Every structure is written in C-alpha cells, then in structure tokens.
Amino acid sequence: MGDKSRLSPEQPFPVDLAPLEDSQVEILNSKIHRQLDREYTVDHEPDPETEFRHEELKAELDFRAAEDHQPPEDVSEVQPVAPPVVPPEPKASTPAPQAAAPDPKDKAPA
C-alpha cells in the first residue's frame, strides 16, 4: 500500500485545478510538498514532474488568494459612500437682553 500523504510523479494529477474546491487544492498542495521533501531527502533533487505540479498548485493558490480580495466586478451595485455630515458653525450671537429688575422707586404707595 502506497503512502497516501504524498503524490508521486507516477500518480494521476488533475489536468485543470480550477474546478476543484479550495480544500482539494490545499490537500494536493500538501501532498506535493511532502513528495518534494521526500525527493530532496532520498534523491537529493526533485523530480521535474513534482516541480511542475508544485508550480501549478502555487499559481492556482495565488490566483485564488488574489481573487478573494478584488472589488466586485459590477460596480453599479456598490452603494456610494455619503460624505460626512458636518454641522454648520454656530453664528456669533449677541446675548438676548434681559429684563431689568423693577425699580423700587416705582412702587405704588400702600
């Protein structure tokens, strides 16, 4: 029974990675990395097929990562941002005149 944690150059590899789920691409990437580790350890150099697969996976993962951070294609659906509301500056006002206290001289005789 073969090692399921690696993907050797003899094992099948998808021709097109685009239709695969993210998790499937990540699993393939992990298996290829483990295969590269084995090849460097045992053979002291990677197999060209494994290197090719590694580059394909790297390009696909980079593309998917960049795709997640792009703005929406149809910008007409994006709501415009309203400018901040700035309250008008208060006008300089003179204080309202206050009613004067009644003059005690104005009292009517009792």
PLY file of the C-alpha trace (Angstrom):
ply
format ascii 1.0
element vertex 110
property float x
property float y
property float z
element edge 109
property int vertex1
property int vertex2
end_header
0.00 0.00 0.00
1.36 3.42 -1.02
1.83 6.48 1.14
-1.41 8.48 0.99
0.26 11.60 2.37
2.34 12.12 -0.80
1.62 12.25 -4.51
4.38 10.62 -6.55
5.05 11.67 -10.16
3.55 8.37 -11.35
0.20 9.01 -9.67
-2.54 10.87 -11.56
-2.78 14.63 -11.20
-5.73 16.81 -12.35
-5.24 18.48 -15.72
-7.27 21.51 -14.59
-7.23 22.70 -10.99
-9.90 25.42 -11.46
-12.99 23.24 -10.89
-11.59 21.78 -7.64
-12.74 23.01 -4.25
-10.24 25.05 -2.23
-9.83 22.18 0.23
-9.00 19.75 -2.58
-6.32 22.09 -3.97
-4.88 22.55 -0.47
-4.71 18.77 0.04
-2.92 18.33 -3.30
-0.54 21.11 -2.33
0.24 19.39 0.96
0.85 16.05 -0.78
3.17 17.65 -3.34
5.14 19.39 -0.58
5.56 16.07 1.21
6.66 14.46 -2.05
9.20 17.25 -2.62
10.55 16.72 0.91
10.95 13.00 0.21
12.66 13.59 -3.14
15.14 16.07 -1.65
15.85 13.70 1.24
16.13 10.45 -0.75
17.12 11.52 -4.26
18.80 14.84 -3.30
16.85 16.59 -6.07
13.20 16.93 -7.04
11.60 15.09 -9.92
10.75 17.53 -12.76
7.11 16.36 -12.69
6.82 17.11 -8.97
8.36 20.55 -9.52
5.90 21.23 -12.34
2.97 20.16 -10.15
4.24 22.34 -7.32
4.38 25.38 -9.63
0.88 24.66 -10.96
-0.52 24.45 -7.44
1.32 27.56 -6.32
-0.07 29.54 -9.27
-3.62 28.28 -8.60
-3.45 29.09 -4.88
-2.01 32.56 -5.60
-4.78 33.20 -8.13
-7.45 32.15 -5.67
-5.96 34.29 -2.92
-5.88 37.35 -5.20
-9.42 36.66 -6.43
-10.76 36.88 -2.85
-9.54 40.46 -2.47
-10.77 42.02 -5.70
-13.61 44.54 -5.76
-16.93 43.39 -7.21
-17.00 43.28 -11.00
-20.26 45.24 -11.31
-19.54 48.49 -9.51
-23.05 49.79 -10.23
-24.27 47.66 -7.33
-21.88 49.27 -4.89
-23.59 51.88 -2.76
-21.85 55.26 -2.84
-20.47 56.45 0.42
-22.26 59.55 1.65
-19.99 62.43 2.60
-19.76 63.04 6.32
-22.34 65.40 7.73
-20.65 68.46 9.14
-22.87 70.66 11.29
-22.77 74.35 10.37
-20.68 76.56 12.55
-22.76 78.43 15.12
-23.32 82.07 14.29
-21.89 84.62 16.66
-24.87 85.93 18.52
-25.31 88.71 20.98
-26.88 87.69 24.22
-30.59 88.38 24.44
-31.38 91.45 26.52
-32.51 90.54 29.97
-35.47 92.20 31.58
-34.38 94.75 34.10
-35.40 94.27 37.68
-38.22 96.60 38.75
-37.03 99.82 40.31
-38.12 100.01 43.98
-38.99 103.69 43.47
-41.73 102.67 41.06
-43.68 101.01 43.86
-47.13 102.26 44.38
-47.84 103.76 47.85
-49.57 101.39 50.11
0 1
1 2
2 3
3 4
4 5
5 6
6 7
7 8
8 9
9 10
10 11
11 12
12 13
13 14
14 15
15 16
16 17
17 18
18 19
19 20
20 21
21 22
22 23
23 24
24 25
25 26
26 27
27 28
28 29
29 30
30 31
31 32
32 33
33 34
34 35
35 36
36 37
37 38
38 39
39 40
40 41
41 42
42 43
43 44
44 45
45 46
46 47
47 48
48 49
49 50
50 51
51 52
52 53
53 54
54 55
55 56
56 57
57 58
58 59
59 60
60 61
61 62
62 63
63 64
64 65
65 66
66 67
67 68
68 69
69 70
70 71
71 72
72 73
73 74
74 75
75 76
76 77
77 78
78 79
79 80
80 81
81 82
82 83
83 84
84 85
85 86
86 87
87 88
88 89
89 90
90 91
91 92
92 93
93 94
94 95
95 96
96 97
97 98
98 99
99 100
100 101
101 102
102 103
103 104
104 105
105 106
106 107
107 108
108 109
